[in-house]
Amino acid sequence: MMESLNKVAAQVMQLVEGCCPNKDSGFAMGVDYSSNNVATISVAEGISTANARDAHYTEWESIRKVLANQDIVLIRGNWLEEIYRRGDVLPRRQDLPAKAIWSAEDLMLNVRDQRRQTPQLLSISYTWLTREHPDPEGFHLRMFAPLLKHYARHKKMNTSDIAIFVDYCSLPQRPRSPAEEVMYRQALNNIDLWYSHSLVEVWLLTRVPDGVTPFEERGWPKFERALATLVNHNDATLDLGLLRYGWRTWTQVNNDCHAPTRPPELPETFTADLANKAFAVREDEHFLSQKYREVLDRLLGQEAQLWYANLGWSDREAQDLAQILPFCGRALRDLELRGNDIANLGAAALAEALPLCDALERLSLEGNCISKEAQQVLRDAWVRTGKPKFGLEIGEQNLRPRGVFGRDDGVGGRGGASPGGGGSGGGAASEQLNQLLARQAAFEARIESSVARLTDGLVEVADAVGARQRRVSNGGSGPPGMGGGFGGGQGGYSPSPSGGMVDARDA
């Protein structure tokens, strides 16, 4: 009977796949069987069949397994909004009410049932402000809670569809019973999942009150940022410390808060820098060093594509990337570096790394600042390593790094002059094209921002009317709020100073 079900399910899946010829569309199908042999074909978002990335960091199944053990819980976004509006602070994991928690069963039901909204996973990275409580006055909560409704609206869902990892609420906290201590240690073994998984987006709360050790000088935040930006697209990680005052739309939040992307650090470099970071529990330093190396080996070792286009990278970033490429040699097929400011030194470093990239089939360096001589060095190295003939894409190069004018930085043919000493008509044309494209992008951004403001404004009006009607029907006013979103939401970004806080993170 089961064999027959498998055959039928396989035929149905082939028909579905035939209707979806784009195999890199980010969907994956699976077959589940109930106790009465009813087969259900489920389609889950966020999984690319073209990418060889470790399934542990791409599929819902790894999320389900971790949550099923109940060592870690995810928090419902609408519940966090509720405690924010009441003016409460985050409770520890052991004190959470049942309604605050996403169970593994509920989460996966929403994932598998196409009639339901697929949950959005979100992880919050922040500094602990006291040893006893990470956010005793609600500083961090005021930072991110007002954004949840705008984020949900951007995702075309409700805040109740957001599943959030916040360590104080998601992991057992001190004082812990012996059983809770075991759960805590087991949870740490999977801590990387909440920052490296392709289905998880990460918000970095890099602002701290006066008198507190900065985010950048803390051990755990360094680890979390490193994992969040290891291979995930930069849209998946936002640095809320970059958000300017007076924001009104999610487009502004998204534009302001893109976390800068840098090449992954070598394990040795990461470990050396970690030694200079602050820890409440010094033993965590060794754990994070080992975990980073483990994730780097496992994640980069299975990554088929790395996309670092249009990031403003220079020779320094290219040299750092070249050092990390041996970790990718087994699987990396496509390396995208177009539209940066990489020049001769960076190109030379990449050429030296090519023999260590066994699987690499495509390297794009169009629109950088590489001289003809350095281009030839790259081509020679590409041929020597037996790469596909047309896999090296160099194309047109810029005469100077973007934003640099009249500077001779010693790289052949750059600095605003042609090799023959005269002005470069091609350089002028390229500059005019860049300016035209920049104006077009700015115009499109203004249009998008205006449309977003109009949409958000209409939704705010609808929300206000609905709230007024509810108050009238209830014969009184609603619960006291702390402000949020438009006008009020910005208030979350100017909390009252909190002096005397100690440097602590007990995570």
BABA-263288 format. One line per field, with one value per residue (C-alpha): residue number from 1; y, x, z. Coordinates in nm, 4 decimals, padded with zeros to 6 digits. Each point is the difference from the previous one (the first is absolute). Example, Ala and Ser with C-alpha at 12.3 -4.5 7.8 and 13.67 -1.06 7.14 Angstrom:
<sites>
nr (1|2)
c2 (-00.4500|00.3440)
c1 (01.2300|00.1370)
c3 (00.7800|-00.0660)
</sites>
This chain:
<sites>
nr (1|2|3|4|5|6|7|8|9|10|11|12|13|14|15|16|17|18|19|20|21|22|23|24|25|26|27|28|29|30|31|32|33|34|35|36|37|38|39|40|41|42|43|44|45|46|47|48|49|50|51|52|53|54|55|56|57|58|59|60|61|62|63|64|65|66|67|68|69|70|71|72|73|74|75|76|77|78|79|80|81|82|83|84|85|86|87|88|89|90|91|92|93|94|95|96|97|98|99|100|101|102|103|104|105|106|107|108|109|110|111|112|113|114|115|116|117|118|119|120|121|122|123|124|125|126|127|128|129|130|131|132|133|134|135|136|137|138|139|140|141|142|143|144|145|146|147|148|149|150|151|152|153|154|155|156|157|158|159|160|161|162|163|164|165|166|167|168|169|170|171|172|173|174|175|176|177|178|179|180|181|182|183|184|185|186|187|188|189|190|191|192|193|194|195|196|197|198|199|200|201|202|203|204|205|206|207|208|209|210|211|212|213|214|215|216|217|218|219|220|221|222|223|224|225|226|227|228|229|230|231|232|233|234|235|236|237|238|239|240|241|242|243|244|245|246|247|248|249|250|251|252|253|254|255|256|257|258|259|260|261|262|263|264|265|266|267|268|269|270|271|272|273|274|275|276|277|278|279|280|281|282|283|284|285|286|287|288|289|290|291|292|293|294|295|296|297|298|299|300|301|302|303|304|305|306|307|308|309|310|311|312|313|314|315|316|317|318|319|320|321|322|323|324|325|326|327|328|329|330|331|332|333|334|335|336|337|338|339|340|341|342|343|344|345|346|347|348|349|350|351|352|353|354|355|356|357|358|359|360|361|362|363|364|365|366|367|368|369|370|371|372|373|374|375|376|377|378|379|380|381|382|383|384|385|386|387|388|389|390|391|392|393|394|395|396|397|398|399|400|401|402|403|404|405|406|407|408|409|410|411|412|413|414|415|416|417|418|419|420|421|422|423|424|425|426|427|428|429|430|431|432|433|434|435|436|437|438|439|440|441|442|443|444|445|446|447|448|449|450|451|452|453|454|455|456|457|458|459|460|461|462|463|464|465|466|467|468|469|470|471|472|473|474|475|476|477|478|479|480|481|482|483|484|485|486|487|488|489|490|491|492|493|494|495|496|497|498|499|500|501|502|503|504|505|506|507)
c2 (00.0000|00.2459|-00.0789|00.0881|00.3249|00.0869|-00.0593|00.2111|00.2781|-00.0079|00.0346|00.2940|00.1702|-00.0443|00.1706|00.2878|00.0335|00.0033|00.3061|00.1671|-00.0247|00.2440|-00.2366|00.2884|00.1587|-00.0571|-00.2712|-00.3620|-00.2813|-00.2811|-00.2861|-00.0694|-00.3028|-00.0088|-00.3083|-00.0927|00.0086|00.3325|00.1680|00.3756|00.1858|00.3131|00.2905|00.2083|00.3301|00.0936|-00.3094|00.0172|-00.3288|00.1555|00.0868|-00.2718|00.1816|-00.2254|-00.0882|00.0757|00.3673|00.0066|-00.2302|00.0262|-00.3487|00.1134|00.2718|-00.2548|-00.2440|00.2646|00.1336|-00.3496|-00.0574|00.3109|00.1087|00.3158|00.1799|00.2723|00.2934|00.1280|00.3491|00.1166|-00.1000|00.2082|00.2917|-00.0524|00.0195|00.3024|00.1832|-00.0870|00.1415|-00.3364|-00.1462|-00.3321|-00.2983|-00.2847|-00.3228|-00.1802|00.2749|00.0154|-00.0548|-00.2732|00.2499|00.1604|-00.3122|-00.1504|-00.3764|-00.2115|-00.1516|00.3355|00.1359|-00.2975|-00.0119|00.3542|-00.0922|-00.3067|00.1205|00.2223|00.1558|00.1499|00.2749|-00.1350|00.1419|00.2417|-00.0865|00.2942|00.0075|00.2920|00.0592|00.2431|00.0716|-00.0979|00.3178|-00.1552|-00.3360|-00.0750|00.1182|00.0908|00.2833|00.1072|00.3337|-00.1044|00.1830|-00.2775|-00.0786|00.3619|-00.0316|-00.2878|-00.0553|00.3086|-00.1336|-00.3358|00.1169|00.1794|-00.3016|-00.2267|00.2321|-00.0038|-00.3809|00.0061|-00.1758|00.0719|00.0316|-00.3240|-00.1703|00.1020|-00.2521|00.1752|-00.1275|00.2164|-00.1864|00.1149|-00.1218|-00.2921|-00.1749|-00.1106|00.2726|00.0085|-00.1180|-00.3298|-00.3381|-00.2969|-00.0954|00.3571|00.0089|-00.3037|00.1690|00.3158|-00.1874|-00.1872|00.3254|00.1504|-00.2820|00.1348|00.3697|00.0553|-00.0950|00.3259|00.2181|-00.2077|-00.1680|00.1342|00.0234|00.2210|00.3763|00.1752|00.3418|00.1393|00.2399|00.1769|00.3040|-00.0170|00.2442|00.2239|-00.1759|-00.3449|-00.1845|00.0521|-00.2736|-00.0208|-00.0769|-00.2935|-00.3659|-00.1428|00.2840|-00.0399|-00.3697|00.0636|00.2692|-00.2178|-00.2881|00.2210|00.1491|-00.3131|-00.0963|00.1299|00.2776|00.3417|00.0688|-00.2680|00.1947|00.3476|00.2185|00.1997|00.2191|00.1662|00.1035|00.3762|00.1911|00.0904|-00.3175|-00.0473|-00.2992|-00.3452|00.1052|00.2555|-00.2610|-00.2430|00.2596|00.1385|-00.3262|-00.2286|-00.1565|00.0519|-00.3196|-00.1064|-00.3218|-00.2755|00.0041|-00.2765|-00.2096|00.1107|00.3675|-00.0450|-00.1726|00.2656|00.2814|-00.1859|00.0026|00.3788|-00.0044|00.0270|-00.3095|-00.0477|-00.3671|-00.0265|-00.3688|00.1037|00.1338|-00.3482|-00.1321|00.2784|-00.0422|-00.3712|00.0544|00.2624|-00.2357|-00.2777|00.2172|00.1393|-00.3489|-00.1315|00.2977|00.1359|-00.3536|-00.0586|00.3412|-00.0140|00.3752|00.3064|00.3322|00.3141|00.2389|00.3807|00.0166|00.2542|-00.2589|00.0975|-00.1968|-00.0586|-00.1850|-00.1971|-00.1071|-00.1032|-00.1936|-00.1762|-00.1295|-00.1540|-00.1614|-00.3271|-00.0686|00.0125|-00.2096|-00.3115|00.1597|00.3624|00.0237|00.3647|00.3059|00.3361|00.3102|00.2428|00.3683|00.0403|00.1984|-00.2955|00.0892|-00.1754|-00.1221|-00.1547|-00.1581|-00.1500|-00.1491|-00.1570|-00.1399|-00.1651|-00.1581|-00.1538|-00.3295|-00.0582|00.0472|-00.3383|00.0392|00.3652|00.0403|00.3690|00.3112|00.3384|00.3098|00.2376|00.3662|-00.0004|00.1889|-00.2671|00.0998|-00.1891|-00.1545|-00.1313|-00.1255|-00.2095|-00.1450|-00.1073|-00.1531|-00.1943|-00.1373|-00.0908|-00.1969|-00.1730|-00.1323|-00.1501|00.2172|00.0364|00.2275|00.2556|-00.0240|00.2978|00.3187|00.3149|00.2217|00.3762|00.1474|00.3468|00.2360|00.1012|-00.1190|00.1413|00.3408|00.0619|00.2777|00.1245|-00.2543|-00.2055|-00.3049|-00.1771|-00.2547|-00.0068|00.2270|00.1374|00.3383|00.1804|-00.0312|-00.2473|-00.2062|00.2395|00.3009|00.1581|00.0281|-00.3077|00.0403|-00.3453|00.1053|00.3107|-00.2018|-00.2546|00.2773|00.1521|-00.3416|-00.0551|00.3407|-00.0732|-00.3355|00.1607|00.2637|-00.2678|-00.2072|00.3069|00.0795|-00.3579|00.0072|00.3214|-00.1513|-00.3177|00.2007|00.2156|-00.3014|-00.1712|00.3117|00.0242|-00.3687|00.0100|00.3194|-00.1539|-00.3070|00.2218|00.1880|-00.3297|-00.1200|00.3217|-00.0130|-00.3641|00.0740|00.2910|-00.2172|-00.2702|00.2544|00.1382|-00.3463|-00.0947|00.3187|00.1108|00.0306|-00.2774|-00.1046|00.2627|-00.0143|00.1271|00.1307|-00.1840|00.0246|00.3364|00.2801|-00.2163|-00.2794|00.2310|00.0573|-00.3463|00.1311|00.2683|-00.1824|00.1742|-00.0418|-00.2882|00.0578|-00.2444|-00.3085|-00.2672|-00.1841|-00.3416|-00.2602|-00.3298|-00.1941)
c1 (00.0000|00.2733|00.1896|-00.3073|-00.0417|00.3621|-00.0458|-00.3139|00.1600|00.3092|-00.2169|-00.1901|00.3252|00.1325|-00.3116|00.0430|00.3668|-00.0931|-00.2124|00.2919|00.2982|00.2042|00.1724|00.1571|-00.3281|00.0457|-00.2645|00.0375|-00.2541|-00.0370|-00.2400|-00.1515|-00.2111|-00.2637|-00.0820|-00.2810|00.2389|-00.1219|00.2807|00.0400|00.2376|00.1339|00.1830|00.2303|00.1595|00.3627|00.1760|00.2006|00.0693|00.2767|00.2043|00.1992|-00.0117|-00.0308|-00.3672|00.0483|00.0179|-00.2717|-00.2903|-00.2901|00.0727|00.3060|-00.2120|-00.2673|00.2463|00.1515|-00.3382|-00.1407|00.2551|-00.1372|00.3510|-00.0701|-00.3301|-00.0965|-00.2144|-00.3104|00.0410|-00.3456|00.0735|00.3193|-00.2031|-00.2439|00.2589|00.1564|-00.3349|-00.0544|00.3396|00.1208|00.3477|00.1022|-00.0581|00.2494|-00.0772|-00.1298|-00.2583|-00.1517|-00.3755|-00.1018|-00.1550|00.3404|00.1597|-00.0035|-00.0170|00.1835|-00.3340|-00.1689|00.2988|00.0282|-00.3760|00.0191|00.2995|-00.1581|-00.3570|-00.0125|-00.3231|00.1921|00.2588|00.3554|00.1647|00.2901|00.2950|00.1761|00.2949|00.0930|00.3693|00.0656|00.2194|-00.0963|-00.0261|00.0188|00.1108|-00.3459|-00.2105|00.1037|-00.2512|-00.1274|-00.1426|-00.1254|00.2717|00.0354|-00.3716|-00.0738|00.2577|-00.1539|-00.3616|-00.1422|00.1496|-00.1760|-00.3315|00.1766|00.2213|-00.3057|-00.1792|00.3063|-00.0107|-00.3771|-00.0826|-00.1049|00.2333|-00.1546|00.1722|00.3492|00.2003|00.2777|00.3131|00.1018|00.2494|-00.1378|-00.3478|00.1067|00.2583|-00.0283|00.1491|00.1564|-00.0853|-00.0356|-00.0988|00.2261|-00.2439|-00.0059|00.3793|00.0063|-00.2507|00.2112|00.3178|-00.1828|-00.1457|00.3470|00.0990|-00.2531|00.0442|00.1546|-00.3277|-00.1676|00.2578|00.1167|-00.3168|-00.1206|-00.3579|00.0968|00.0363|00.2091|-00.0376|00.3118|-00.0785|00.3346|-00.1060|00.0531|-00.0653|00.2764|00.2471|-00.0418|00.2699|-00.0767|-00.1480|00.3181|00.2106|-00.2063|00.0776|-00.3454|-00.1143|00.3193|-00.0767|-00.3635|00.0838|00.2712|-00.2424|-00.2839|00.2181|00.1975|-00.1860|-00.3563|-00.1119|00.0554|-00.3761|-00.0347|00.2004|-00.0906|00.2044|-00.2679|00.2676|00.0300|-00.3655|-00.0363|-00.2478|-00.3288|-00.0444|-00.3461|00.0036|00.1531|00.1829|00.1898|00.0772|00.1238|00.2151|00.1513|00.0711|00.1750|00.2791|00.3356|00.1200|00.3613|00.1739|-00.0203|00.2857|00.2564|-00.0517|00.3394|-00.0875|-00.3410|00.1515|00.2689|-00.2554|-00.2371|00.2696|-00.0368|-00.3783|-00.2002|-00.1642|-00.2011|00.1029|00.3548|-00.0400|-00.2389|00.2966|00.1358|-00.3473|-00.0678|00.3423|-00.0608|-00.3584|00.1071|00.2562|-00.2584|-00.2569|00.2576|00.1124|-00.3523|-00.1660|00.2646|00.1068|-00.3460|-00.0679|-00.0320|-00.0317|00.1377|-00.1475|00.1984|-00.1043|-00.0131|00.1272|00.2770|00.2651|00.3616|00.3258|-00.0115|-00.3318|00.1094|00.3192|-00.1973|-00.2421|00.2871|00.1225|-00.3379|-00.0600|00.1801|-00.2887|-00.2329|00.2080|-00.2175|-00.3278|00.0377|-00.0919|-00.0981|00.1733|-00.1605|00.2168|-00.1137|-00.0541|00.2617|00.3262|00.2380|00.3291|00.3309|00.0922|-00.3391|00.0036|00.3428|-00.1202|-00.3000|00.2249|00.2203|-00.3048|-00.1412|00.1945|-00.1697|-00.3505|-00.0489|-00.3702|00.0021|-00.1490|-00.0884|00.1709|-00.1527|00.2162|-00.1686|-00.0122|00.3009|00.3298|00.2383|00.2728|00.0578|00.3180|-00.1771|-00.2863|00.2471|00.1430|-00.3515|-00.0652|00.3279|-00.0788|-00.3510|00.1293|00.2746|-00.2554|-00.2146|-00.3063|-00.2742|00.1206|-00.2780|-00.0412|00.2246|-00.2025|00.2102|-00.1738|00.0290|00.2007|-00.0198|00.2945|-00.0266|-00.1806|-00.3503|-00.0039|00.3741|00.0992|00.3393|00.1918|00.2932|00.0204|00.2717|-00.2135|00.0751|-00.2176|-00.2122|-00.0110|-00.1940|00.2550|00.0395|00.3222|00.1074|-00.0284|-00.3085|-00.3512|-00.2188|-00.3176|-00.1061|00.0479|-00.2150|-00.2712|00.0101|-00.0253|-00.3007|-00.1660|00.0613|-00.1503|-00.3025|-00.0537|00.0379|-00.2634|-00.2332|00.0478|-00.0631|-00.3184|-00.1252|00.0786|-00.2007|-00.2952|00.0191|00.0260|-00.2993|-00.2148|00.1059|-00.0840|-00.3410|-00.0718|00.1175|-00.1932|-00.3238|00.0553|00.0713|-00.3244|-00.1881|00.1662|-00.0890|-00.3631|-00.0253|00.1517|-00.2417|-00.2974|00.1156|00.0410|-00.3464|-00.1545|00.1831|-00.1102|00.3506|00.3570|00.2411|00.3087|00.2660|00.2669|00.3499|-00.0332|00.0981|00.0424|-00.0608|00.0857|-00.0393|00.2241|00.2943|-00.0329|00.1427|00.3255|00.0518|-00.0252|00.0907|00.3701|00.0715|00.3081|00.1868|-00.0656|00.2646|00.1651|-00.1670|-00.1347|-00.0908|-00.0814)
c3 (00.0000|00.0980|-00.3220|-00.2035|00.1902|-00.0666|-00.3730|-00.0192|00.2036|-00.2221|-00.3107|00.1482|00.0998|-00.3534|-00.1344|00.2453|-00.0878|-00.3669|00.0664|00.1805|-00.2382|00.2063|00.2415|00.1868|00.0972|00.3733|00.0483|00.1028|00.0102|00.2457|00.0675|00.3426|00.0916|00.2709|00.2038|-00.2422|-00.2987|-00.1357|-00.1922|00.0198|-00.2287|00.1648|-00.1596|00.2177|-00.0858|00.0445|-00.1384|-00.3198|-00.1733|-00.2053|00.3057|00.1706|00.3325|00.3037|00.0550|00.3701|-00.0962|-00.2662|00.0816|00.2408|00.1258|00.1961|00.1639|00.0873|00.1586|00.2255|00.1117|00.0539|00.2778|00.1778|00.0981|-00.2000|-00.0561|-00.2456|00.1098|-00.1753|-00.1415|00.1069|00.3605|00.0019|-00.1324|00.2846|00.2780|-00.1692|-00.0015|00.3672|00.0910|00.1333|-00.0392|-00.1500|00.2305|00.0169|-00.1822|00.3102|00.0644|-00.3484|-00.0356|-00.2422|-00.2421|-00.0546|-00.1479|-00.3453|00.0400|-00.2569|-00.1019|-00.0634|-00.1865|-00.2337|-00.0550|-00.1343|-00.2135|-00.1563|-00.0412|-00.3076|00.1257|00.2927|00.0126|00.0088|00.3162|-00.0249|00.2245|00.1635|00.2391|00.2265|00.0744|00.2851|00.3015|00.3527|00.2052|00.3478|00.1313|00.1381|-00.2958|-00.3551|-00.0353|00.3442|-00.1141|-00.3425|-00.1970|-00.2583|-00.0068|-00.0908|-00.2735|-00.1931|00.1099|-00.1816|-00.3225|00.0095|-00.1482|-00.2866|-00.0608|-00.0039|-00.2399|-00.2269|00.0079|-00.0688|00.3253|00.3580|00.2966|00.1275|-00.2949|00.1173|00.2065|00.1931|00.1688|00.2986|00.2165|00.3375|-00.0942|-00.2194|00.2222|00.3660|00.2210|00.3460|00.2526|-00.1878|00.1368|-00.0912|-00.2770|-00.1292|00.0051|-00.2286|-00.2313|-00.0050|-00.0943|-00.2729|-00.1312|-00.0317|-00.2339|-00.2510|00.0693|-00.3448|-00.1685|00.1081|-00.1735|-00.2992|-00.1271|-00.3350|00.1297|00.2955|-00.0265|00.2647|00.1624|00.1663|00.2864|-00.0049|00.2055|00.3742|00.2857|00.1322|00.2254|-00.1569|-00.1927|-00.3714|-00.2153|-00.2075|00.3071|00.1208|-00.0692|-00.0624|-00.2291|-00.2055|-00.0433|-00.0911|-00.2547|-00.1548|-00.0499|-00.1240|-00.2745|-00.0845|-00.3174|00.0330|-00.2337|00.1563|-00.0085|00.2684|00.2607|00.1221|00.2344|00.1820|00.1545|-00.3427|-00.0119|-00.0191|00.2121|-00.1621|-00.2056|-00.1410|-00.2362|-00.0117|-00.3168|00.2089|00.2654|-00.2627|-00.1742|00.3210|00.1743|-00.2460|00.2047|-00.1741|-00.1644|00.0371|-00.0973|00.2633|00.2481|00.0175|00.3154|00.1296|-00.0525|00.1610|00.3037|00.0430|-00.0123|00.2318|00.2692|00.0176|00.0417|00.3215|00.1509|00.3163|-00.0072|-00.1307|-00.0837|-00.2769|-00.1965|-00.0720|-00.0823|-00.2516|-00.1607|-00.0556|-00.1158|-00.2541|-00.1500|-00.0110|-00.1791|-00.2410|-00.1010|-00.0293|-00.1639|-00.2360|-00.0847|-00.1525|-00.1536|-00.3792|-00.0542|00.1757|-00.1051|00.0861|-00.2770|00.0289|00.3588|-00.0520|00.0817|-00.0650|-00.0141|00.3744|-00.0116|-00.3072|00.1783|00.3086|-00.2191|-00.1776|00.3361|00.0806|-00.3422|00.0910|00.2395|-00.3039|-00.2392|00.0119|-00.1081|-00.1136|-00.3684|-00.0400|00.1495|-00.0783|00.0605|-00.2683|00.0654|00.2748|00.0220|-00.0164|-00.1692|-00.0712|00.3477|00.0528|-00.3450|00.0683|00.3285|-00.1741|-00.2731|00.2624|00.1653|-00.3197|00.0257|00.3367|-00.1434|-00.1647|-00.0785|-00.1101|-00.3478|-00.0103|00.1350|-00.0830|00.0424|-00.2415|00.0944|00.2350|-00.0344|-00.1304|-00.2471|-00.3253|00.1383|00.3093|-00.2173|-00.1959|00.3205|00.0958|-00.3423|00.0096|00.3472|-00.1123|-00.2967|00.2009|00.2473|-00.2757|00.0583|-00.2657|-00.2787|00.0293|00.3761|00.0769|-00.0555|00.0097|-00.2548|00.0311|00.2870|00.1568|-00.0287|00.3637|00.3141|00.0378|00.1616|-00.0564|-00.2400|-00.1172|00.2093|-00.1253|00.2221|-00.1930|-00.1801|-00.3716|-00.2090|00.2895|00.1695|-00.2719|-00.2807|-00.2798|-00.0343|-00.2744|00.2298|-00.1614|00.1326|-00.0227|-00.2019|00.1165|00.3613|-00.0509|-00.1692|00.2803|00.2574|-00.1783|-00.0145|00.3720|00.0791|-00.2169|00.1679|00.3429|-00.0833|-00.1295|00.3168|00.2175|-00.1946|00.0348|00.3721|00.0426|-00.1854|00.2102|00.3209|-00.0953|-00.0827|00.3243|00.2044|-00.1652|00.0624|00.3598|00.0591|-00.1221|00.2177|00.3018|-00.0596|-00.0223|00.3209|00.1814|-00.1141|00.1042|00.3410|00.0523|-00.0884|00.2412|00.2810|-00.0650|-00.0075|00.3219|00.1706|00.0909|-00.1097|-00.0881|00.1936|00.0451|-00.2714|-00.0283|-00.3558|-00.3125|-00.3708|-00.1555|00.2386|00.3108|-00.1292|-00.0273|00.3706|00.0437|-00.1345|00.2620|00.3323|00.3186|00.0891|00.2334|00.2083|00.2164|-00.2102|00.0253|-00.2871|00.0000|-00.2340|00.1590|-00.3132)
</sites>
